Amino acid sequence: MFVNRRAPGGTVYGMEALDALLAASAFDQDLNAVFLDDGVYQLKRGQDPAKLGIKNFAKSFAALSEFGVNHLYVEKESMADRGLSDSDLMEVLRDDGSDAVTIISSSDLSKIMNSQDVILQF
């Protein structure tokens, strides 16, 4: 599980997490990504990081299912704390056309995290 806690701008953490996730996908693992705290901004629709002088890596999330990453969890409480709703998030689809993004409560997210073998935090 890859835990994203940082906003997409200002640090390399978001981009590094995505690169690590894509690299790990080469090993045919069941991979999950979680977005909480300011990390929820990584999935925000309509980002334009070029204004900040950084690469727009958010477009790469749309390709995650091609790499076997089909579970993206977004913590509901983090979204609410930042005034975001599900309509503020970009669409990320699985190969079968279903939504790969699941908005989940912190208590349910905790259960999923407890079932993971490895958790990497960015």
N, C-alpha and C positions, 0 to 999 in steps of 0.2 A: 504494500500500500504506500502510495506517495501522498504525503500531506503537504498541501500548499497553504501557507499562512500569510504570505506577503503579497502586497499589491504588485501589479505587473511592471510598474515603473519605479525608478529610484534605486533598485538593486538588481543583481543578476539572478536572484533566487528563483523567480518564476521561469525564466528561460532555462536555467540549469535543471530545474525539476522536470520540465518538459523533455529536455535532451536525455536526462537519465531514464525517464519513463520509456522513451523511444528505444534507447539502447537496451533496456531490460526486456523489451518486447521480443528481441531477437532470441531470447532463451525460452520461448514458448511457455511462459508463466501466466497464471491467472492474475492479472494486474488490475488494481483499482487506484483511482485518484480521488482525493478529498480536497475540497476547497472550503476553508473556514477562516475566521477573522478577516483581515484585509485580502486574503487570497480569493474571496468571492469575486473581487473585481477582475480577476483574470478571465472570468467567463462573461463579463459584462458585454452586452451587445453594443456595437457601434464605437469601439475604441479607436482612437487615432493617436498612437504613441509617437508618430513621426513628429508631432508638435513638441515632444519632449526630447527628440533626437535619438530615439531608440527604435530598434527593430520591432515590427508588429508580429510577434510570435503567436498571438491568439488565433490567427488563421489556421495554425497547425492543429488545433484541437479538433477541427472538423475531420481530419484524417486519422484520428486515433483508432477508429474501428478497423481500419485497414491493417493496423499493427496489432490487433487482438485486444485492444483496451476498450472494453464496452461498458465499464461502470465508472461514472463520474458522480460523486456524491457532493452535494452542496449543503452546508449546515444552515437550516432554516433560521436559527437564532442570529447567526452572523449576518444573514441577509437583512433581517428585520432591523438589527442594530444600525445598519447602514442605509436604511430606507429603500431597499431593493425588493422587487417582487419577481416572480417567475418570468414575467414578460420582459424583464430587464436583462435576462440571460440569453446568450447566443444559442442557436440551435446546433446541437451536436447529435448526429444520428448514428445508430448502429448499422451494420450491413443489411439487416432486415428492414430498415426504415423506421424502427422505433427509436424513441428518444433515449439517448445514453445518459442524460443528466437526470439525477434523482435528487429532489430536495427532501432532506431528511432531518428529523429532530436530533438534538445533541444526544439524547438518551439512546435512540436507535443507532446513531452513528457510533457511540461508545461500544455497543454490542458488536457491531461489525468490526471495529478496530481491535477488540479483544480476541476476535477469531483469526486475525492475521498472523502469519508466520514472521513476517518482517515489515517494519514500518520505517520509512525514510521521511524525515521532516525537512522541509525547505522554507 
